[in-house]
Amino acid sequence: MTKILAIGDLHGNTSLAEKFAKQAKDENVDLVILAGDITLAEKSIENLIGPFAREKKQILLIPGNHESNLTVELLTLMYSNAKNIHGYSFTKNDLGIFGAGTAHIGPNAIDDEDIFELLKKSHEKIKDFKKKIMVTHIHPMGSKAEFSGWSGSKAVTKAIKKFKPDILISAHIHEAEGIEEIIGKTKVLQVGRRGTIFEI
């Protein structure tokens, strides 16, 4: 089993990063996943990944709509135990994790079709793994998070149906944090600033 702490929408809050790093240590998690909007409009990247790196936790991250993929790449260059999975994958034992960040709205938006292509590319190397987690910033179209009035991504819903991950981690809609649902055979975890710990 792999124990995971998933967080979304830190928005530059270094106190939250410190709090979650302590939780990751205290609860002995194996992986920390940051599902985008790590910064607040890229005002600062200081001390957002460092607290987790100092606890020697493996960190997986994707960009949200508040930072560019270039910013996420810079963060991963700063810390050897951080990996950008925007269009890439990560493996641990029998678990494959793949992802695509940003959203089809906001300052760092990309087209929905591009989100799907990134998910397709990142899934390819882990397609035969026994257990799979998909990580996106934006929520799927048709999900409960749409109660917020913000429509989800057709690409994410399409990827759920095509790639059948066991779990989808998404963020973006602050009011939806903590919502869990099943779409197809996939458990959708809408994470946020409260964080979610689970095992798979």
TORBATOR-575683 format. One record per residue: residue in three letters; x, y, z of N, C-alpha, C, O, CB in turn. Coordinates in steps of 0.001 Angstrom, whole numbers, padded with zeros to 6 digits, always signed. Glycine has a CB too. Layout:
<rs>
ALAXYZXYZXYZXYZXYZ
...
</rs>
This chain:
<rs>
MET+000839-001201+000000+000000+000000+000000+000880+001259+000000+001958+001286+000593-000952+000001+001231
THR+000392+002281-000673+001069+003576-000707+000171+004601-000030-001010+004717-000355+001408+004006-002176
LYS+000744+005346+000919-000012+006360+001653+000277+007724+001040+001433+008121+000890+000347+006345+003173
ILE-000789+008433+000690-000662+009672-000083-001367+010827+000623-002482+010680+001124-001238+009486-001499
LEU-000699+011974+000653-001316+013231+001064-001507+014075-000185-000538+014442-000850-000445+013984+002136
ALA-002765+014382-000503-003078+015186-001686-003628+016539-001253-004494+016624-000383-004094+014454-002602
ILE-003108+017593-001878-003459+018967-001513-003685+019758-002795-003044+019496-003812-002342+019630-000633
GLY-004584+020712-002747-004776+021618-003869-004861+023062-003387-005225+023328-002242-006036+021243-004651
ASP-004523+023983-004275-004817+025402-004060-004141+026008-002829-004789+026687-002032-006291+025583-003939
LEU-002856+025766-002677-002109+026429-001603-002068+027951-001792-002054+028707-000820-000682+025875-001536
HIS-002049+028381-003046-002055+029810-003382-001024+030611-002593-001312+031688-002071-003430+030388-003138
GLY+000191+030054-002519+001298+030792-001920+001315+030828-000408+002108+031564+000179+001281+032161-002414
ASN+000460+030053+000239+000368+030080+001700+001464+029202+002305+001324+027981+002376-001033+029604+002172
THR+002545+029830+002734+003686+029083+003268+003365+028432+004615+003909+027376+004936+004891+030005+003415
SER+002497+029048+005395+002101+028447+006679+001393+027117+006456+001611+026152+007188+001185+029406+007471
LEU+000539+027080+005431-000149+025822+005095+000855+024780+004623+000748+023606+004979-001224+026056+004006
ALA+001824+025201+003829+002849+024260+003351+003599+023652+004540+003851+022447+004567+003848+024973+002388
GLU+003952+024479+005513+004642+023987+006715+003749+023021+007501+004207+021979+007970+005066+025171+007617
LYS+002480+023381+007634+001524+022540+008376+001389+021171+007714+001415+020142+008388+000138+023231+008461
PHE+001244+021168+006385+001067+019903+005670+002347+019071+005669+002286+017843+005710+000620+020169+004234
ALA+003492+019723+005623+004761+018994+005691+004891+018273+007029+005357+017135+007087+005951+019954+005483
LYS+004477+018943+008105+004495+018312+009428+003527+017133+009473+003835+016085+010042+004137+019337+010524
GLN+002345+017317+008862+001365+016221+008817+001913+015039+008016+001729+013883+008398+000032+016710+008200
ALA+002580+015334+006916+003167+014277+006089+004191+013475+006886+004273+012252+006767+003824+014876+004832
LYS+004968+014186+007698+005952+013511+008550+005268+012711+009658+005581+011539+009873+006918+014535+009162
ASP+004332+013355+010360+003675+012722+011509+002880+011483+011107+002815+010508+011855+002754+013718+012198
GLU+002274+011533+009912+001438+010418+009470+002186+009476+008531+001611+008531+007989+000192+010945+008783
ASN+003479+009750+008349+004363+008862+007595+003839+008549+006193+003760+007389+005789+004559+007575+008358
VAL+003486+009601+005464+003004+009388+004093+004180+009087+003171+005315+009489+003430+002220+010628+003581
ASP+003883+008376+002098+004908+008012+001117+005055+009061+000022+006155+009300-000478+004579+006668+000494
LEU+003947+009679-000342+003937+010648-001437+003107+011859-001055+002113+011742-000339+003393+010011-002728
VAL+003523+013028-001540+002720+014247-001444+002389+014673-002866+003278+014812-003707+003478+015392-000656
ILE+001101+014880-003128+000664+015330-004455+000072+016721-004319-000856+016939-003540-000376+014342-005083
LEU+000618+017669-005088+000120+019043-005117-000591+019251-006452+000033+019277-007513+001288+020087-004920
ALA-001926+019399-006369-002755+019394-007580-003005+020792-008133-004131+021138-008491-004078+018725-007292
GLY-001942+021588-008197-002020+022878-008878-002421+024054-007994-002838+023885-006848-002978+022776-009990
ASP-002282+025260-008567-002451+026530-007857-001603+026538-006581-002075+026854-005489-003946+026771-007515
ILE-000352+026181-006768+000619+026177-005677+000950+027622-005299+001107+027940-004120+001911+025397-006081
THR+001055+028481-006294+001357+029902-006074+000081+030736-006131-000994+030241-006472+002372+030413-007122
LEU+000226+032002-005791-000842+032976-005997-000394+033888-007131+000326+034865-006927-001156+033797-004680
ALA-000841+033537-008331-000490+034305-009534+001024+034491-009674+001492+035525-010150-001176+035672-009502
GLU+001778+033472-009253+003234+033437-009390+003940+034578-008671+005036+034971-009071+003603+033467-010838
LYS+003327+035120-007608+003967+036211-006871+005231+035740-006169+006215+036474-006083+002998+036805-005853
SER+005196+034501-005663+006382+033958-004998+006333+032432-005029+005260+031834-004941+006480+034472-003532
ILE+007504+031810-005155+007592+030354-005061+008362+029935-003808+008629+028753-003592+008265+029775-006317
GLU+008711+030919-002995+009554+030656-001827+008816+029848-000756+007691+030172-000375+010044+031972-001232
ASN+009471+028797-000286+009025+027980+000849+007673+027286+000628+006918+027083+001578+008938+028843+002076
LEU+007375+026928-000611+006141+026188-000897+006408+024702-001075+005584+023876-000683+005466+026744-002147
ILE+007548+024351-001660+007932+022948-001839+008967+022543-000797+009033+021381-000394+008483+022711-003258
GLY+009769+023503-000368+010843+023252+000583+010448+022493+001847+011156+021571+002252+011432+024530+000972
PRO+009320+022864+002484+008948+022136+003706+008775+020636+003497+009148+019842+004362+007675+022702+004260
PHE+008214+020244+002359+008044+018813+002062+009385+018165+001724+009662+017035+002128+007053+018617+000893
ALA+010210+018898+000979+011526+018373+000598+012392+018130+001826+013127+017144+001891+012235+019341-000361
ARG+012300+019039+002806+013098+018888+004027+012688+017659+004843+013492+017094+005585+012970+020139+004887
GLU+011436+017260+004693+010959+016040+005365+011258+014790+004533+010861+013680+004887+009446+016138+005636
LYS+011969+014997+003417+012384+013898+002532+011191+013126+001965+011237+011904+001826+013300+012939+003287
LYS+010128+013858+001642+008959+013258+001021+009062+013389-000500+009530+014405-001015+007661+013919+001544
GLN+008621+012356-001206+008526+012452-002659+007336+013355-002982+006228+013131-002493+008369+011028-003326
ILE+007569+014367-003803+006544+015349-004131+006225+015270-005619+007126+015336-006455+007002+016777-003743
LEU+004952+015130-005948+004490+015183-007328+003639+016433-007483+002793+016718-006636+003686+013894-007717
LEU+003856+017174-008551+003087+018395-008719+002725+018656-010166+003380+018180-011093+003851+019562-008172
ILE+001661+019428-010330+001214+019891-011638+000896+021379-011521+000634+021866-010422-000034+019077-012142
PRO+000915+022107-012637+000515+023512-012573-001002+023638-012455-001753+022794-012943+001016+024271-013813
GLY-001431+024706-011798-002839+025075-011833-003009+026202-012833-002167+026379-013713-003355+025491-010424
ASN-004077+026964-012713-004233+028110-013601-003592+029370-012998-003680+030449-013584-005722+028357-013889
HIS-002946+029233-011825-002249+030366-011212-000748+030350-011484-000059+031314-011149-002491+030372-009720
GLU-000226+029286-012081+001201+029265-012417+001403+028552-013751+000613+027699-014155+002026+028570-011295
SER+002468+028926-014402+002808+028287-015675+003523+026967-015412+004017+026718-014312+003692+029221-016545
ASN+003569+026136-016432+004326+024891-016324+005819+025188-016121+006525+024407-015482+004116+024017-017587
LEU+006290+026296-016653+007690+026695-016475+008004+026928-014992+009086+026580-014520+007995+027974-017292
THR+007064+027509-014272+007250+027726-012834+007331+026395-012099+008163+026221-011209+006103+028580-012261
VAL+006467+025459-012474+006499+024132-011852+007814+023427-012167+008388+022766-011302+005307+023277-012332
GLU+008288+023565-013395+009591+022981-013761+010705+023571-012905+011598+022850-012461+009893+023218-015259
LEU+010654+024877-012673+011658+025528-011832+011630+024948-010413+012680+024686-009825+011422+027056-011793
LEU+010438+024752-009874+010311+024166-008534+010919+022770-008473+011547+022408-007478+008841+024109-008116
THR+010734+021994-009524+011284+020631-009512+012800+020637-009676+013478+019725-009204+010646+019790-010623
LEU+013334+021653-010339+014788+021758-010457+015430+022138-009129+016595+021830-008881+015160+022782-011526
MET+014662+022808-008282+015188+023250-006992+015278+022107-005979+016076+022167-005043+014320+024360-006434
TYR+014457+021064-006168+014383+019974-005184+014429+018633-005905+013599+018353-006770+013090+020085-004323
SER+015407+017807-005539+015606+016530-006237+014468+015542-006005+014284+014620-006800+016910+015902-005797
ASN+013700+015716-004930+012602+014787-004660+011249+015341-005102+010207+014888-004628+012558+014455-003180
ALA+011263+016321-006010+010036+016861-006593+009988+016517-008078+010996+016617-008778+009947+018399-006382
LYS+008805+016109-008556+008655+015730-009964+007379+016344-010536+006305+016253-009942+008629+014185-010120
ASN+007524+016964-011690+006384+017517-012428+005745+016389-013239+006415+015752-014052+006828+018705-013363
ILE+004447+016141-013020+003767+015086-013801+002757+015682-014783+001796+015018-015170+003052+014092-012856
HIS+002976+016929-015181+002144+017560-016212+002552+016985-017574+003485+017471-018215+002298+019135-016190
GLY+001842+015955-017995+002200+015258-019228+003172+014117-019012+003670+013534-019975+002785+016222-020201
TYR+003447+013791-017749+004390+012729-017414+003797+011808-016349+002688+012032-015864+005726+013324-016927
SER+004548+010777-015997+004045+009807-015024+005107+009518-013968+006276+009884-014097+003619+008500-015727
PHE+004646+008849-012925+005509+008451-011811+005055+007063-011374+003859+006771-011368+005446+009488-010611
THR+006000+006216-011011+005636+004865-010587+006236+004541-009224+007335+004978-008885+006098+003835-011624
LYS+005491+003774-008466+005964+003280-007169+005337+001905-006976+004120+001776-006850+005587+004269-005977
ASN+006185+000884-006956+005721-000502-006839+004698-000799-007940+005033-000712-009121+005101-000762-005431
ASP+003457-001147-007577+002453-001483-008596+001519-000322-008899+000460-000514-009496+001639-002679-008149
LEU+001912+000901-008484+001088+002088-008668+001674+003001-009736+002859+003333-009701+000944+002846-007350
GLY+000840+003398-010678+001220+004377-011688+000403+005644-011509-000816+005583-011349+001030+003807-013105
ILE+001064+006786-011536+000394+008081-011364+000692+008927-012597+001846+009061-013005+000867+008810-010045
PHE-000352+009492-013183-000176+010316-014382-001024+011578-014258-001979+011611-013482-000559+009522-015665
GLY-000681+012609-015014-001432+013837-014809-001293+014876-015894-000480+014769-016812-001033+014431-013551
ALA-002136+015897-015741-002096+017089-016581-002695+018230-015776-003784+018105-015216-002868+016875-017937
GLY-001983+019330-015724-002438+020452-014924-003127+021527-015712-003590+021308-016831-001308+021038-014209
THR-003190+022701-015108-003840+023920-015557-005344+023681-015801-005915+022735-015257-003160+024441-016841
ALA-005964+024516-016596-007412+024442-016807-007717+025089-018151-006834+025652-018798-008207+025146-015642
HIS-008986+025001-018562-009365+025638-019823-009844+027078-019603-010374+027714-020514-010461+024821-020518
ILE-009646+027581-018371-009948+028976-018051-008829+029522-017168-008083+028765-016548-011340+029110-017342
GLY-008726+030856-017123-007746+031468-016232-006498+031934-016951-006356+031723-018155-007364+030506-015158
PRO-005583+032573-016214-004404+033201-016835-003431+032226-017487-002682+032621-018380-003670+033990-015810
ASN-003420+030965-017065-002517+029985-017677-003306+028864-018363-002907+027699-018356-001570+029393-016615
ALA-004425+029255-018947-005332+028280-019565-004696+027602-020770-003894+028193-021492-006631+028959-019985
ILE-005081+026334-020966-004784+025626-022211-006090+025016-022718-007044+024858-021956-003677+024518-022000
ASP-006127+024680-023987-007338+024097-024569-007650+022753-023935-006755+022009-023534-007186+023939-026085
ASP-008948+022459-023855-009392+021188-023312-008780+020014-024078-008434+018990-023488-010914+021106-023346
GLU-008652+020171-025389-008067+019103-026209-006614+018843-025812-006145+017705-025831-008149+019467-027705
ASP-005917+019910-025456-004519+019759-025031-004430+019034-023691-003506+018252-023464-003835+021135-024931
ILE-005389+019294-022807-005421+018578-021521-005551+017081-021780-004845+016277-021172-006598+019082-020625
PHE-006458+016711-022688-006630+015284-022976-005359+014680-023569-004967+013576-023191-007806+015073-023935
GLU-004719+015384-024483-003506+014855-025108-002389+014663-024089-001632+013696-024173-003037+015785-026224
LEU-002282+015576-023130-001291+015427-022063-001606+014222-021176-000704+013490-020769-001230+016703-021215
LEU-002884+014025-020881-003279+012859-020085-003011+011561-020852-002556+010572-020278-004771+012950-019700
LYS-003293+011582-022127-003038+010401-022975-001547+010075-023002-001154+008917-022862-003558+010638-024420
LYS-000729+011097-023181+000727+010912-023225+001248+010385-021888+002057+009459-021852+001431+012240-023583
SER+000779+010981-020793+001293+010588-019476+000795+009213-019059+001460+008527-018283+000893+011616-018428
HIS-000363+008800-019563-000919+007488-019221-000183+006351-019931-000138+005229-019426-002402+007440-019574
GLU+000381+006634-021076+000944+005587-021934+001950+004707-021198+001918+003484-021340+001609+006214-023144
LYS+002832+005306-020421+003893+004530-019767+003411+003734-018557+004115+002840-018087+005001+005451-019340
ILE+002231+004046-018052+001752+003337-016854+000447+002575-017144-000224+002113-016220+001535+004338-015689
LYS+000097+002450-018417-001209+001886-018780-001417+000459-018283-002557+000044-018074-001373+001915-020274
ASP-000336-000303-018089-000473-001696-017662-000295-001890-016152-000248-003022-015670+000530-002548-018396
PHE-000198-000795-015417-000029-000918-013969-001320-001393-013310-002424-001105-013772+000412+000423-013364
LYS-001147-002123-012225-002285-002697-011521-003193-001611-010942-004418-001719-010993-001801-003623-010409
LYS-002566-000547-010383-003327+000549-009775-002898+001859-010436-001720+002066-010728-003107+000604-008217
LYS-003886+002748-010670-003577+003997-011361-004288+005177-010691-005447+005085-010285-003979+003903-012845
ILE-003555+006281-010591-004120+007543-010119-003908+008587-011206-002812+008717-011751-003471+007994-008764
MET-004957+009322-011512-004873+010450-012439-004976+011739-011622-005815+011853-010727-006002+010379-013538
VAL-004112+012705-011941-004092+013977-011229-004343+015106-012221-003630+015242-013215-002741+014182-010487
THR-005370+015918-011940-005648+017096-012759-005892+018280-011833-006170+018106-010646-006875+016860-013699
HIS-005786+019466-012378-006169+020630-011572-007676+020850-011687-008370+021015-010684-005390+021906-012025
ILE-008162+020849-012903-009577+021123-013116-010407+019862-012893-009941+018745-013123-009811+021674-014531
HIS-011625+020058-012447-012563+018973-012170-013196+018462-013463-013185+019164-014474-013654+019443-011193
PRO-013746+017246-013443-014387+016710-014648-015744+017348-014918-016453+017740-013992-014550+015210-014524
MET-016093+017446-016180-017443+017873-016547-018436+016826-016047-018204+015624-016176-017573+018076-018095
GLY-019535+017293-015479-020548+016385-014962-020317+015980-013519-021075+015177-012975-020607+015167-015810
SER-019279+016524-012887-018976+016162-011498-019750+017064-010540-020306+018088-010936-017453+016266-011222
LYS-019772+016660-009278-020485+017416-008246-019899+018805-008034-020596+019712-007579-020465+016653-006939
ALA-018621+018976-008362-017970+020279-008170-018603+021375-009022-018376+022560-008774-016489+020174-008496
GLU-019389+020995-010016-020022+021992-010878-021134+022761-010171-021673+023716-010731-020578+021323-012112
PHE-021485+022357-008944-022474+023122-008186-022008+024567-008015-022814+025470-007786-022726+022471-006807
SER-020696+024771-008130-020094+026087-007954-020464+027057-009070-020281+028268-008937-018595+025957-007876
GLY-020985+026519-010168-021275+027354-011329-020174+027325-012371-020345+027846-013473-021507+028765-010893
TRP-019020+026706-012024-017907+026584-012976-017976+025211-013636-017951+024182-012962-016523+026791-012264
SER-018061+025212-014957-018147+023933-015668-016804+023213-015620-015740+023833-015620-018587+024149-017136
GLY-016886+021896-015579-015679+021077-015565-015143+020841-016963-015612+021431-017937-015952+019750-014891
SER-014159+019973-017041-013456+019697-018291-013984+018443-018971-014042+017372-018366-011968+019554-018035
LYS-014369+018586-020236-014760+017418-021037-013582+016456-021174-013759+015238-021187-015262+017856-022438
ALA-012384+017019-021276-011186+016193-021460-010954+015282-020269-010591+014118-020436-009960+017073-021683
VAL-011164+015808-019063-010945+014998-017860-011984+013884-017783-011657+012748-017441-011003+015879-016585
THR-013230+014208-018100-014279+013176-018111-013980+012114-019162-014143+010920-018910-015662+013807-018377
LYS-013545+012548-020332-013184+011610-021401-012037+010697-020961-012052+009498-021237-012791+012377-022680
ALA-011038+011274-020271-009888+010488-019806-010296+009475-018737-009763+008367-018700-008799+011417-019255
ILE-011238+009847-017868-011746+008903-016865-012328+007682-017567-012049+006541-017198-012820+009575-015957
LYS-013139+007944-018581-013817+006849-019291-012834+005999-020087-012983+004780-020170-014891+007409-020226
LYS-011832+006646-020670-010903+005909-021543-009818+005168-020764-009493+004025-021086-010250+006864-022524
PHE-009258+005813-019745-008093+005255-019042-008460+004536-017740-007657+003778-017196-007104+006361-018738
LYS-009682+004779-017246-010212+004071-016071-009262+004068-014858-008950+003005-014322-010529+002645-016452
PRO-008804+005250-014429-007966+005275-013221-008789+004853-012001-010006+005034-011971-007358+006691-013001
ASP-008122+004300-011015-008817+003948-009779-009260+005205-009036-010340+005254-008447-007914+003087-008878
ILE-008401+006215-009079-008668+007470-008362-008317+008649-009259-007315+008623-009973-007860+007539-007031
LEU-009156+009689-009216-008817+010985-009803-008691+011987-008664-009582+012105-007824-009895+011447-010854
ILE-007584+012699-008647-007402+013819-007728-007528+015097-008541-006817+015290-009526-006015+013745-006983
SER-008450+015977-008115-008548+017285-008769-008778+018355-007712-009110+018049-006567-009693+017300-009825
ALA-008599+019612-008106-008694+020726-007161-009513+021847-007811-010602+021595-008327-007267+021240-006743
HIS-009005+023061-007791-009520+024198-008550-010748+024866-007930-010774+026089-007793-009855+023753-009929
ILE-011759+024092-007557-012982+024676-006992-012886+024622-005467-013096+023569-004865-014267+023918-007503
HIS-012575+025735-004860-012316+025770-003420-013523+025303-002618-013380+024598-001620-011925+027176-002991
GLU-014715+025703-003063-015933+025356-002320-016232+023863-002365-017043+023366-001583-017118+026127-002873
ALA-015580+023146-003278-015873+021721-003457-014903+020819-002707-015026+019596-002775-015848+021372-004924
GLU-013942+021397-001994-012947+020545-001338-013628+019590-000364-014529+019963+000386-011894+021402-000601
GLY-013163+018350-000407-013737+017309+000445-014817+016481-000218-015212+015443+000313-014292+017923+001667
ILE-015301+016919-001369-016330+016153-002078-015712+014893-002670-014642+014940-003277-016993+017009-003191
GLU-016387+013786-002491-015990+012516-003108-017170+011979-003897-018319+012129-003482-015517+011478-002035
GLU-016894+011359-005023-017942+010738-005829-017331+009655-006702-016110+009530-006796-018676+011791-006698
ILE-018178+008889-007327-017733+007861-008269-018219+008249-009655-019403+008518-009854-018261+006441-007863
ILE-017298+008276-010614-017645+008481-012027-017125+007268-012780-015919+007022-012822-017035+009833-012606
GLY-018036+006516-013372-017648+005244-013977-017164+004317-012876-017911+004000-011951-016548+005442-015064
LYS-015913+003881-012976-015308+003055-011928-014239+003825-011149-013466+003242-010389-014696+001792-012539
THR-014213+005136-011350-013171+005977-010762-013700+006753-009559-014753+007387-009624-012617+006947-011809
LYS-012947+006690-008460-013273+007499-007289-012657+008875-007485-011448+008997-007684-012760+006832-005965
VAL-013484+009906-007431-013032+011277-007633-012892+011949-006273-013848+012023-005501-014015+012067-008548
LEU-011685+012438-005992-011403+013150-004746-011141+014609-005074-010141+014941-005710-010190+012521-003991
GLN-012035+015472-004640-011871+016904-004858-011089+017456-003669-011647+017683-002596-013263+017633-005024
VAL-009787+017668-003876-008936+018070-002757-008817+019587-002711-009100+020280-003688-007539+017423-002871
GLY-008401+020074-001584-008228+021516-001427-007258+021802-000313-006325+021037-000070-009565+022203-001154
ARG-007481+022907+000361-006554+023386+001373-006690+022653+002703-005929+022908+003637-006759+024853+001586
ARG-007651+021749+002789-007736+020889+003990-006880+019651+003817-006482+019030+004802-009200+020480+004275
GLY-006592+019283+002573-005798+018092+002299-006574+016816+002514-007550+016787+003264-004575+018082+003155
THR-006139+015769+001858-006766+014456+001958-005667+013400+002031-004743+013407+001219-007722+014190+000748
ILE-005766+012501+002997-004846+011384+003094-005590+010111+002774-006678+009871+003299-004202+011308+004488
PHE-005006+009285+001908-005630+008016+001568-004531+006999+001247-003370+007359+001049-006615+008179+000365
GLU-004920+005738+001202-003999+004661+000849-004525+003925-000358-005733+003769-000532-003798+003692+002025
ILE-003611+003476-001186-004005+002693-002360-002941+001607-002574-003049+000812-003508-004158+003612-003648
</rs>
